[in-house]
Amino acid sequence: MTAPASALPSEVVVDGVPVRYGVTGTGPGSLVLVHGHGAHHVWWHAVVPLLADRWRVVTLDLSGHGDSGHRAEYTGPQWAREVVAVADAAGVERPVVVGHSLGGRVAVLAGGLHPDRVAGLVLLDCGILMPDTLRGRTLPPPRPSRVHPTREAAVAAFRLAPAQPEPAAELFAPVAEYSVRAVEGGWTWKHGGQQFPTLYDDQVMHAATTLSVPVAYVSGGESLVVDDAKAAEVAGMLPGVRTVRVPGLHHHLVLEDPATVARLIDELARV
């Protein structure tokens, strides 16, 4: 079967697991874009072309996501090592790491654990403090995702989480199309059946409060993940942070308004 146009062309093996990545653009600066929980690199599909004339833009599927390999278990430091390994494999020295949601916490760990390999961070609607809904809770064991009878049915069932107004079809459809894989009996999600850590933990908190690289923090004014109070609290804990609160945007601002997100990345990544 021919690989979809959105498939990443390159691969690096990190601790025994293949991690897929791609590079777009020839600009003088370098970015590594890190997707969120259960997501993949296609979240950035409309952002990358808006940056490629000024940046070398590296996208990847973290292990357990997209077309990268799966692990028996996942940790934040492991994902951070994948970010650094992908940058090395792509020939990128000290990129600015841009992370959305969980990918922002991975970016924080990359900056905190590997400050000599990272030039700066741009965090997009990334929670750092544990949400009240998760306090005291133990993650349930992983369970298989629902299997849909056809590829079309699986794509049609794809939804953003947390829920928000659905982005325009030309922005949303490629994400849904790339999110599914064939399994016995039908089609399910590429990340399905795995248990990922939330990374709301002491290691991320320590990294966030002791960062030695420049950091910018962008959040959506209508986000269900980062409300006004959380945005202010996070801004107060990140050393020397530059903050932008974007009115009207939700958690998945990368898909909702790629032009605004690209402009902010372009401005804030110039460290």
ABEGO torsion letter per residue (X at the ends): XBBBAABBABBBBBGGBBBBBBBBEABABBBBBBBBBGBBAAAAAAAAAAAAAABBBBBBBBBGBEABBBBABBBAAAAAAAAAAAAAAAGBBGBBBBBBEAAAAAAAAAAAABAAABAEBBBBGBBABBBAAABGBBBBBBBBBBBBABAAAAAAABBBOBBBBBBBAAAAAAAAAAABBBBBGEBBBAABGBBBBAGBBAAAAAAAAABABBBBBBBBAABAABBAAAAAAAAAABBGBBBBBBBGBBABAAAABAAAAAAAAAAAABX
